[in-house]
Amino acid sequence: MDITLQDIKAARDRIQGIAVQTPLKPAYSLTERTGRNIWLKMETMQPTGAFKLRGAANAIMQLSPEQKQAGVLTMSTGNHGKAIAYVAKKLGIRAVICISAQVPEVKIQGMKKLGVEVRVAGKDQDEADIEARSMAQSEGLFFISAFDSAGVIAGQGTVALEVLEQEPSIDTMIIPLSGGGLMAGMAIAAKNIKPGIRLVGVSMEQGAAMHLSIQAGQLVTVDEQPSLADALTGGIPADNQFSFPLCQQYVDRSFLVSEASIAKAMAYALRWERIVLEGGAATSIACLEEYLDEIPGQNIALICTGDNVAVPKLLDIYHQHYAEKDTRS
Ligand SMILES: *Cc1c(COP(=O)(O)O)cnc(C)c1O
């Protein structure tokens, strides 16, 4: 089964009223700094603070009445789980969210506040994923993968539809890359609408499963390591159907960024662009900083994928980079 531009357009109509159309903000400071025209796609402004709401809404709204009646189960590093929880609550559907023991407390609290059942299923995401699937089977709940479901991918693709409508001159998109659902969906939309567009993936240095799999030409397993980009960690299950082949086909360049440059980008975004980015989202700015000479295009959209970072943690990082007193009011 192929995922098409039509599916993404249908997703866009379907998710209206749950996910919002986010602004594409001209990034004044980054534009000045880089000599390229930089825009920020502000997915941080989704009600749950991340683009994952698009895919979750699209996947859940396509379920049959029987499936909706039974409920859904998912495994998530946080943002997907939070999105599933939000949509399920809005539509009155039962949702169980499985997480690994490594998920930060701020994200767990975010999900619990939405009134869903959160279960710690394994020590890392690969283990949690296996346990989650078997729980879904035995309890008759519909399993929704964070990145390898056709409905989720089509939902994430709506980000690219919006970007190209908001600014048709965009010739490069820098997209944080983990399981590849966002990249896959955006690629189907963007490359069909504008075949010459360049798609750049960015991941953290340690444990970048999709980056390494693309390089190897086959799925590789990684050791999950703690990272500021916690939304990008975790492996890709061996039964991958959609996201890996689509990323293999469409990703033009894929880069890895260091923890230090992710931290710097989070502080920079707050200081100069006045936006809150979690580590996974700040990788797009880090990529621009580390690899500017290798990044094609003059009109570049950075996908600011999420803002779910604990405020004290962000402020610590901020103070590590900007010790001077900020005198702007
Ligand atoms: C999920 C997520 C990503 C990566 O999306 P994939 O579809 O897994 O590649 C990037 N940034 C944030 C904030 C996320 O939550």
The ligand as an SDF file (V2000), in Angstrom:
LIG
                    3D

 15 15  0  0  0  0  0  0  0  0999 V2000
    9.1270   12.3860   16.9760 C   0  0  0  0  0  0  0  0  0  0  0  0
    9.9410   13.5900   16.9270 C   0  0  0  0  0  0  0  0  0  0  0  0
   10.8820   13.8050   15.8980 C   0  0  0  0  0  0  0  0  0  0  0  0
   11.2240   12.7680   14.8430 C   0  0  0  0  0  0  0  0  0  0  0  0
   10.1250   12.2470   14.1400 O   0  0  0  0  0  0  0  0  0  0  0  0
   10.2300   10.8180   13.4470 P   0  0  0  0  0  0  0  0  0  0  0  0
    8.9530   10.6780   12.6970 O   0  0  0  0  0  0  0  0  0  0  0  0
   10.3680    9.7900   14.5230 O   0  0  0  0  0  0  0  0  0  0  0  0
   11.4280   10.8280   12.5670 O   0  0  0  0  0  0  0  0  0  0  0  0
   11.5570   15.0110   15.8960 C   0  0  0  0  0  0  0  0  0  0  0  0
   11.3650   15.9520   16.8530 N   0  0  0  0  0  0  0  0  0  0  0  0
   10.4760   15.7810   17.8420 C   0  0  0  0  0  0  0  0  0  0  0  0
   10.3140   16.8660   18.8480 C   0  0  0  0  0  0  0  0  0  0  0  0
    9.7260   14.6000   17.9180 C   0  0  0  0  0  0  0  0  0  0  0  0
    8.8490   14.4410   18.9090 O   0  0  0  0  0  0  0  0  0  0  0  0
  1  2  1  0
  2  3  1  0
  2 14  2  0
  3  4  1  0
  3 10  2  0
  4  5  1  0
  5  6  1  0
  6  7  2  0
  6  8  1  0
  6  9  1  0
 10 11  1  0
 11 12  2  0
 12 13  1  0
 12 14  1  0
 14 15  1  0
M  END
$$$$
